[in-house]
Amino acid sequence: MATVLVMVLALMTMQALMLFNVGTTTAVAAIQDKIDIAVYFKRAASEDSMLALKKTVERLPQVKNVEYVSSDEALADFKQRHLTDLTINQALAELNQNPLPGSLNIKANDPNDYALIAAYLDKNAPAGLIEKVTYSQHKNAIDRLNKFVDTLNRMGLAVTLFLAFAASLVAFNTIRLAIYSNRDEIGIMRLVGGSNMFIKGPYLVTGIMYGFFGALVAIILMAPIANIINPYLVRLVPEVQLETYFYAHIFPLFGYMMLFGAGLGIISSWIATRRYLRV
Amino acid sequence: MIQFINVSKIYENRAVGLEDISFTIKPGEFVSLVGRSGAGKSTLIKLLIGEEKPTKGRILFGAYEVNKLRSTEMSQLRRQVGIVFQDFRLLANKTAFENVAFALEVGGRPQSEIDEFVPQVLEMVGLPSKRNHFPNQLSGGEKQRVAIARAMIHHPAVVIADEPTGNLDDINSEEIIKLLLRINELGTTVLLATHNKEIVNKLKRRVISMVDGRIVRDEPNGKYIIM
């Protein structure tokens, strides 16, 4: 009983870590997807030169895609967004030219490459074309988020490992006691020629069963927990649907935990039988 | 059948278990191994069934070289040896029948074989009526007969009895020895370790005498003579 309990604790932590990873990966991806480099052209830049730069940038291997927003589109978009704002509408009406520049929105495959792309633009774009390149603020935010996720991951892994170790020790001790209380029977099995596997088998199976039941209890306990914390998570990052993910992946989750639990169990019982079952 | 070649066993605390033991037992022999407690009889048996490894020398058992067996082969060897101990070593929560059947179950034999052979062997040791008795409902002599039945269930080539009469009174001891003799007549080699002088002298079979881990006498039709 105690063995299954500790096993459940270890597996729950592992499961939480797995779900946390899915959550953060989705969240980071969602945020990264919103990030790009914006290249604002000078008002005087011709559309041809802007499109030529778009083509060059598109050919960079680090670049996922490039979106060209002409100054007219930018204006339309701007107007659309501030449809009800009278002040802005009046101000726009008073300007009889379009104040918004054309721009490129560049998305990289890897957020770490934005600096590289910015440097490339700095060096290779024709002089007098670019007004400014914005990317640096995003990068800091992403770096911080990544660091935070990394730290949490590492802590989760440490807790999982620690609990896994505790679970193995408890399983080991339980099996050791079982071997001790059956020592007469084991002695006679050896005497009458019971094979190695015949004698060890039941204890190894016991170890596997601890893992199996541990995984079963862990997954049953996780269902209501996912239910409870899901609304809070959705409020934080709308893209993270923990509950949906949990139910969609319940079998793989269970499978991983069972493998891990059974692995722990069988390793503990293997060591216990090796040490206490001299055949 | 069984051959010890210059076998020594020295324990970690440097106590000498056996010292340069050599002897051969032929198939069908009935050999008594005698000596005081601590003379090395039990050590010799432990080496023979592979429970301990010799420090030096070779131990041959049929086609097996016991001191070189791996644990998987060891269980095969042990199915060819029937072993009987002074303290019977029966499982208290199993009946006489189940105790004997256990030896077949451990070898992975089918139930049909168990139902056929176990009653036969219980019949042979004279306990067919006690098959459903638990060990605590049996007398010492009966327990030892169950143990012999269990040892015989695999039709072993050799039966090793380590002080089988140590816990029994004279009458029961005599019965057990008679049973071992009958087993021997059926062609099974018997190795009997004992310090019961009377039994050995009555047997008039080969006697190997041990003192302090060495063989001091090995005679056919021997007597129990230990200085």
Interface residues (C-beta under 8 A of the other chain):
Chain A: D184 E185 G187 I188 M189 R190 L191 V192 G193 G194 S195 N196 F198 V279
Chain B: S71 T72 M74 S75 Q76 L77 R78 R79 I83 R89 L91 F102 A103 V106 G107 G108 R150 H154
